[in-house]
Amino acid sequence: MKKFLRYIGYFFGAILSILLVLFIIYFQPDKSLDELKPLYVNSESEFMPLMGMNVHYRDQGNPNDSIPLVLIHGTSSSLHTFEEVVKRINKNRRVITLDMPAFGLTGPNATNEYSFNYYSKFLDSFLTKLNVPLCDIGGNSLGGCIAWQFTTYFPEKVRKLILIDATGYPVINMKGSLGFKLASTPVINNLMLFITPKSLVNASLRGVYQDPSIINQEQIDRFHDMAIAKGNRKALLAIFKKGLEQEPDKIKTIQKPTLIIWGDKDGLIPVQNAYLFNKDIKGSKLAILTNIGHVPMEEDPAKTAALINEF
């Protein structure tokens, strides 16, 4: 028995030693907004004081467009994910993109509590402050779920809905992103508060894009910087630990004209879920993009923009 306990002690000692080495090698402190602004803020960027945060957003295009298009990024992403699509949207449209709470340069909220109810109230406050009573709204992944949830909470404020590889239904047995898997793993996910190597970001992106050749150092640097922006790791961990509520039954209540765009090679959310959205949202239009992964607006911005313009 003593010998067994001694081996157990050696085992846990070795584990602690490995963790200590990893911590020493890969420890990275949060990056401040002052460090990140010069890299990721451009002439179109603005900051809005709202609900205890300073929200990073861009309001582009035709300012006289009374019904702007609002585009929302996914988990661990930022408004930059729509840059190439925004360039291709019809010039007579006004397009608003923003970094949602817990992500990008907006960062966490004061309570570090997140839900779709919270995100819907946040968007309502954001659009009210911009004097936008009615919009077309769309999003990718988590952003897609925020978009359709907002539509169910505030249907009078949405004209049309666009879902790009959106969450909303249970996902089973998908290969997914390495980063997301680690963030969902108890104990290990706590290490991500301090250890977020660029190699992990690179590996995670390979689970997102169908064609890994489009992944470049600029993307890796941006995703890494946004991940370690002050408070973002703690916020992401809070989201993964608590989980955002799954309410697929609400999808059937949506009665807005809806465009569903999906990559047929999505490794995070299976293309079968696109058909579920198409079935549950009556009259919706479905477009499946061939050899495209989880982020069509980055992998094929021209086609994605063309579909949005046509819609």
ChimeraX attribute file (.defattr): number of C-alpha atoms within 10 A of each C-alpha:
attribute: neighborCount
match mode: 1-to-1
recipient: residues
	/A:1	6
	/A:2	7
	/A:3	8
	/A:4	9
	/A:5	10
	/A:6	10
	/A:7	12
	/A:8	12
	/A:9	12
	/A:10	12
	/A:11	12
	/A:12	11
	/A:13	12
	/A:14	12
	/A:15	12
	/A:16	12
	/A:17	12
	/A:18	12
	/A:19	13
	/A:20	13
	/A:21	12
	/A:22	13
	/A:23	14
	/A:24	11
	/A:25	11
	/A:26	14
	/A:27	17
	/A:28	15
	/A:29	13
	/A:30	17
	/A:31	16
	/A:32	14
	/A:33	15
	/A:34	8
	/A:35	11
	/A:36	17
	/A:37	12
	/A:38	9
	/A:39	10
	/A:40	15
	/A:41	16
	/A:42	10
	/A:43	6
	/A:44	9
	/A:45	15
	/A:46	14
	/A:47	15
	/A:48	14
	/A:49	12
	/A:50	13
	/A:51	13
	/A:52	10
	/A:53	15
	/A:54	17
	/A:55	21
	/A:56	23
	/A:57	21
	/A:58	20
	/A:59	18
	/A:60	18
	/A:61	19
	/A:62	14
	/A:63	13
	/A:64	10
	/A:65	13
	/A:66	14
	/A:67	20
	/A:68	24
	/A:69	27
	/A:70	21
	/A:71	24
	/A:72	27
	/A:73	28
	/A:74	24
	/A:75	16
	/A:76	21
	/A:77	22
	/A:78	24
	/A:79	21
	/A:80	21
	/A:81	21
	/A:82	22
	/A:83	13
	/A:84	17
	/A:85	20
	/A:86	24
	/A:87	15
	/A:88	16
	/A:89	22
	/A:90	16
	/A:91	12
	/A:92	12
	/A:93	19
	/A:94	21
	/A:95	25
	/A:96	20
	/A:97	24
	/A:98	26
	/A:99	23
	/A:100	28
	/A:101	24
	/A:102	28
	/A:103	29
	/A:104	31
	/A:105	29
	/A:106	26
	/A:107	26
	/A:108	25
	/A:109	20
	/A:110	10
	/A:111	8
	/A:112	17
	/A:113	13
	/A:114	20
	/A:115	14
	/A:116	20
	/A:117	15
	/A:118	14
	/A:119	18
	/A:120	20
	/A:121	15
	/A:122	17
	/A:123	18
	/A:124	18
	/A:125	15
	/A:126	18
	/A:127	17
	/A:128	12
	/A:129	13
	/A:130	11
	/A:131	10
	/A:132	15
	/A:133	15
	/A:134	19
	/A:135	22
	/A:136	21
	/A:137	28
	/A:138	27
	/A:139	25
	/A:140	29
	/A:141	22
	/A:142	21
	/A:143	25
	/A:144	26
	/A:145	27
	/A:146	30
	/A:147	29
	/A:148	29
	/A:149	22
	/A:150	23
	/A:151	25
	/A:152	20
	/A:153	14
	/A:154	15
	/A:155	16
	/A:156	11
	/A:157	19
	/A:158	21
	/A:159	18
	/A:160	20
	/A:161	25
	/A:162	27
	/A:163	27
	/A:164	28
	/A:165	31
	/A:166	28
	/A:167	26
	/A:168	24
	/A:169	17
	/A:170	10
	/A:171	13
	/A:172	9
	/A:173	9
	/A:174	11
	/A:175	14
	/A:176	20
	/A:177	20
	/A:178	18
	/A:179	19
	/A:180	17
	/A:181	13
	/A:182	17
	/A:183	23
	/A:184	18
	/A:185	12
	/A:186	11
	/A:187	10
	/A:188	11
	/A:189	21
	/A:190	17
	/A:191	16
	/A:192	21
	/A:193	22
	/A:194	17
	/A:195	20
	/A:196	20
	/A:197	15
	/A:198	16
	/A:199	11
	/A:200	17
	/A:201	20
	/A:202	21
	/A:203	15
	/A:204	18
	/A:205	21
	/A:206	20
	/A:207	21
	/A:208	22
	/A:209	25
	/A:210	21
	/A:211	14
	/A:212	13
	/A:213	8
	/A:214	12
	/A:215	14
	/A:216	10
	/A:217	11
	/A:218	9
	/A:219	16
	/A:220	19
	/A:221	14
	/A:222	18
	/A:223	21
	/A:224	20
	/A:225	23
	/A:226	24
	/A:227	28
	/A:228	25
	/A:229	24
	/A:230	23
	/A:231	20
	/A:232	27
	/A:233	27
	/A:234	19
	/A:235	22
	/A:236	23
	/A:237	19
	/A:238	17
	/A:239	19
	/A:240	17
	/A:241	15
	/A:242	12
	/A:243	12
	/A:244	14
	/A:245	11
	/A:246	13
	/A:247	13
	/A:248	17
	/A:249	10
	/A:250	13
	/A:251	20
	/A:252	14
	/A:253	13
	/A:254	18
	/A:255	18
	/A:256	20
	/A:257	17
	/A:258	25
	/A:259	23
	/A:260	24
	/A:261	25
	/A:262	30
	/A:263	27
	/A:264	22
	/A:265	20
	/A:266	25
	/A:267	21
	/A:268	22
	/A:269	28
	/A:270	23
	/A:271	20
	/A:272	13
	/A:273	18
	/A:274	24
	/A:275	16
	/A:276	14
	/A:277	24
	/A:278	19
	/A:279	15
	/A:280	17
	/A:281	20
	/A:282	15
	/A:283	13
	/A:284	18
	/A:285	16
	/A:286	17
	/A:287	17
	/A:288	17
	/A:289	18
	/A:290	11
	/A:291	15
	/A:292	22
	/A:293	27
	/A:294	28
	/A:295	26
	/A:296	30
	/A:297	22
	/A:298	19
	/A:299	20
	/A:300	17
	/A:301	21
	/A:302	18
	/A:303	15
	/A:304	23
	/A:305	21
	/A:306	14
	/A:307	15
	/A:308	19
	/A:309	12
	/A:310	8
	/A:311	13
